[in-house]
Amino acid sequence: MSAIFNFQSLLTVILLLICTCAYIRSLAPSLLDRNKTGLLGIFWKCARIGERKSPYVAVCCVVMAFSILFIQ
């Protein structure tokens, strides 16, 4: 089943996108900072969410990992 139709898979993809963008921005800030608008601006916004809401994102990642490993 596609990640679009399965809500848990969609949340997993979004969390991975946020974490990946925040990590890439920590290594190479100029790579994401030059694309703040448009279609590629989504990655910059995900990086900002990952930086500013990092405790909440970390808790969501742990909860998602627990649910994938032990509930499914």
Helices and strands as residue ranges (DSSP letters): H 7-27, H 29-33, H 41-52, H 54-66, I 67-71
